[in-house]
Amino acid sequence: MPHRDRYLFVCINRRPDGDPKGSCAEKGSEKLADDLKAAIAKLGAQKRIRSCRTSCLDLCETGASIVVEPDHVVYGRVTAADIDEIALATSEGRIVDRLVVPRPSPTKT
């Protein structure tokens, strides 16, 4: 298996219609996953970046979600208009700051 510089995990989890949490698939993530693969290919970056479909990332509240590894970055509320920018930034080793979902503050137990 070839190793890549970065992996993009696109949540395509689908919950039943009407589930209060919603789901990324309900928000169009299946098409976003296809579009992201195409955008990476258009850049010729397939040997450095891999886009993968994944099940639930427990980020339902952030809309269609993508996790970037090894950067440990979460993109939320991703739309079709964001895909080319995500692909380009990832190929350049940059983060799309406006899409980053901040990490929650640690809680004391």
Residue frames as qw, qx, qy, qz and C-alpha x, y, z in Angstrom:
[[0.000, 0.889, 0.457, 0.000, 0.00, 0.00, 0.00],
 [0.403, 0.444, -0.050, 0.799, 1.46, 3.37, -0.93],
 [0.305, -0.587, -0.459, 0.593, 1.71, 5.88, 1.87],
 [0.181, 0.775, 0.311, 0.520, 0.31, 9.32, 1.25],
 [0.213, 0.247, -0.320, 0.890, 1.22, 12.66, 2.82],
 [0.348, 0.018, 0.382, -0.856, -2.38, 13.32, 3.83],
 [0.078, -0.327, -0.926, -0.171, -5.64, 11.46, 4.08],
 [0.359, -0.087, 0.050, -0.928, -9.06, 13.08, 3.90],
 [0.011, -0.254, -0.959, 0.122, -11.83, 11.10, 5.60],
 [0.352, -0.138, -0.216, -0.900, -15.26, 12.13, 4.35],
 [0.316, 0.136, 0.812, -0.472, -18.13, 11.04, 6.58],
 [0.379, -0.043, -0.590, -0.712, -20.90, 9.45, 4.52],
 [0.022, 0.197, 0.903, -0.382, -22.90, 8.10, 7.46],
 [0.380, -0.276, -0.399, -0.788, -26.66, 8.05, 6.89],
 [0.170, 0.126, 0.784, -0.584, -29.18, 7.95, 9.71],
 [0.135, 0.559, 0.808, 0.126, -32.90, 7.32, 9.23],
 [0.007, -0.525, -0.267, -0.808, -34.86, 10.31, 7.94],
 [0.481, -0.730, -0.209, -0.439, -36.03, 12.50, 10.80],
 [0.751, -0.277, -0.370, 0.472, -33.25, 11.49, 13.21],
 [0.196, -0.970, -0.116, 0.088, -32.66, 14.56, 15.40],
 [0.550, -0.541, 0.345, 0.534, -28.88, 14.32, 14.96],
 [0.551, 0.758, -0.177, -0.301, -29.18, 14.34, 11.20],
 [0.848, -0.123, 0.390, 0.338, -26.34, 12.84, 9.19],
 [0.171, -0.540, 0.436, 0.699, -23.59, 13.87, 6.83],
 [0.237, 0.185, 0.831, 0.468, -25.09, 11.86, 3.97],
 [0.105, 0.777, 0.610, -0.116, -28.36, 13.71, 4.45],
 [0.050, -0.888, 0.032, 0.457, -26.32, 16.91, 3.94],
 [0.641, 0.747, -0.130, -0.120, -24.82, 15.74, 0.64],
 [0.375, -0.699, 0.590, 0.151, -21.55, 14.16, 1.74],
 [0.800, 0.121, 0.561, 0.174, -21.75, 11.21, -0.66],
 [0.554, 0.785, 0.160, 0.225, -21.52, 13.59, -3.64],
 [0.133, -0.935, 0.327, -0.025, -18.87, 15.65, -1.83],
 [0.705, -0.379, 0.571, 0.183, -16.75, 12.49, -1.47],
 [0.734, 0.435, 0.430, 0.296, -16.97, 11.88, -5.25],
 [0.265, 0.946, 0.026, 0.183, -16.23, 15.53, -6.00],
 [0.401, -0.818, 0.403, 0.086, -13.21, 15.56, -3.68],
 [0.772, -0.086, 0.549, 0.309, -11.68, 12.52, -5.40],
 [0.577, 0.679, 0.328, 0.315, -12.19, 14.23, -8.76],
 [0.012, -0.989, 0.118, -0.086, -10.65, 17.50, -7.52],
 [0.591, -0.597, 0.501, 0.211, -7.59, 15.66, -6.21],
 [0.744, 0.215, 0.529, 0.345, -7.23, 13.84, -9.55],
 [0.373, 0.890, 0.180, 0.190, -7.59, 17.12, -11.45],
 [0.201, -0.921, 0.333, 0.011, -4.61, 18.44, -9.45],
 [0.741, 0.411, -0.516, 0.125, -2.64, 15.26, -10.19],
 [0.181, -0.599, 0.585, -0.516, -2.17, 14.80, -6.44],
 [0.912, -0.180, -0.188, -0.317, -3.42, 11.20, -6.07],
 [0.776, 0.160, -0.497, 0.353, 0.04, 9.92, -5.12],
 [0.202, 0.260, -0.483, 0.811, 0.27, 12.39, -2.21],
 [0.419, -0.051, 0.358, -0.833, -3.36, 12.68, -1.06],
 [0.197, -0.199, -0.939, -0.201, -6.02, 10.05, -0.56],
 [0.491, -0.154, 0.117, -0.849, -9.71, 10.79, -0.06],
 [0.199, -0.085, -0.975, 0.050, -11.58, 8.01, 1.75],
 [0.568, -0.448, -0.277, -0.632, -15.22, 7.50, 2.62],
 [0.185, 0.081, -0.841, 0.503, -15.87, 6.69, 6.25],
 [0.380, -0.620, -0.672, -0.140, -18.78, 5.99, 8.53],
 [0.317, -0.907, -0.215, -0.178, -19.76, 8.20, 11.45],
 [0.491, 0.341, -0.358, 0.717, -17.10, 10.52, 12.84],
 [0.364, -0.628, -0.573, 0.379, -19.37, 11.72, 15.69],
 [0.171, -0.218, 0.043, 0.960, -19.45, 15.21, 14.18],
 [0.146, 0.588, 0.765, 0.217, -23.12, 15.27, 13.16],
 [0.073, -0.862, -0.332, 0.375, -23.65, 18.78, 14.50],
 [0.195, -0.593, 0.329, 0.709, -21.03, 20.18, 12.11],
 [0.648, 0.608, -0.055, -0.456, -22.83, 19.15, 8.95],
 [0.910, 0.369, -0.125, 0.141, -20.96, 17.39, 6.18],
 [0.465, -0.805, 0.361, 0.079, -17.59, 16.69, 7.84],
 [0.807, 0.459, -0.299, 0.221, -14.08, 15.87, 6.66],
 [0.654, -0.698, 0.229, 0.180, -11.14, 14.89, 8.87],
 [0.555, 0.735, -0.363, 0.140, -7.62, 15.62, 7.58],
 [0.815, -0.502, 0.244, 0.155, -4.83, 13.38, 8.82],
 [0.623, -0.263, -0.574, 0.462, -2.10, 13.53, 10.00],
 [0.065, 0.413, -0.098, 0.903, -3.03, 17.15, 10.74],
 [0.174, -0.414, -0.797, 0.403, -5.90, 16.14, 13.09],
 [0.169, 0.151, -0.014, -0.974, -8.06, 18.86, 11.54],
 [0.255, 0.497, 0.826, -0.077, -11.84, 18.69, 11.20],
 [0.112, -0.029, -0.311, -0.943, -13.68, 20.59, 8.49],
 [0.186, 0.450, 0.807, -0.335, -17.38, 21.17, 9.09],
 [0.389, 0.728, 0.321, -0.465, -20.35, 22.43, 7.15],
 [0.248, -0.280, 0.654, 0.657, -18.53, 21.54, 3.94],
 [0.626, 0.605, 0.281, -0.404, -20.39, 22.30, 0.72],
 [0.792, 0.417, 0.317, 0.313, -19.70, 21.64, -2.95],
 [0.237, 0.943, -0.066, 0.222, -18.32, 25.19, -3.22],
 [0.441, -0.792, 0.421, -0.023, -15.53, 24.25, -0.74],
 [0.963, 0.000, 0.243, 0.113, -14.21, 21.11, -2.44],
 [0.675, 0.611, -0.086, 0.404, -11.69, 22.62, -4.88],
 [0.093, -0.833, 0.345, -0.422, -10.28, 24.83, -2.12],
 [0.798, -0.460, 0.367, -0.130, -9.92, 21.85, 0.24],
 [0.935, 0.229, 0.136, 0.235, -8.17, 19.79, -2.45],
 [0.457, 0.742, -0.174, 0.459, -5.77, 22.60, -3.36],
 [0.336, -0.783, 0.370, -0.369, -4.98, 23.53, 0.25],
 [0.904, -0.292, 0.310, -0.030, -4.38, 19.88, 1.14],
 [0.857, 0.394, 0.038, 0.331, -2.07, 19.40, -1.84],
 [0.282, 0.743, -0.242, 0.557, -0.10, 22.45, -0.68],
 [0.542, -0.130, -0.645, 0.523, -0.02, 21.35, 2.98],
 [0.119, -0.220, 0.183, -0.951, -2.30, 24.19, 4.07],
 [0.010, 0.431, 0.842, -0.323, -5.46, 24.27, 6.17],
 [0.113, -0.536, -0.429, -0.718, -8.70, 25.99, 5.12],
 [0.107, -0.009, -0.604, 0.790, -9.11, 27.93, 8.36],
 [0.443, -0.066, 0.004, -0.894, -12.66, 29.13, 7.70],
 [0.777, -0.083, -0.479, -0.399, -13.91, 25.51, 7.66],
 [0.374, 0.173, -0.811, 0.416, -12.07, 24.27, 10.76],
 [0.662, -0.608, -0.322, -0.296, -14.25, 23.02, 13.59],
 [0.039, -0.664, 0.565, -0.488, -12.52, 24.08, 16.82],
 [0.521, -0.073, -0.823, 0.216, -11.65, 21.38, 19.31],
 [0.535, -0.748, -0.269, -0.285, -13.77, 21.49, 22.44],
 [0.084, -0.692, 0.537, -0.475, -12.08, 22.71, 25.58],
 [0.495, -0.005, -0.848, 0.187, -10.97, 19.85, 27.82],
 [0.594, -0.623, -0.102, -0.498, -13.23, 19.30, 30.78],
 [0.009, 0.432, -0.778, 0.457, -11.95, 18.56, 34.24],
 [0.759, -0.269, -0.512, -0.299, -13.18, 15.41, 35.89]]
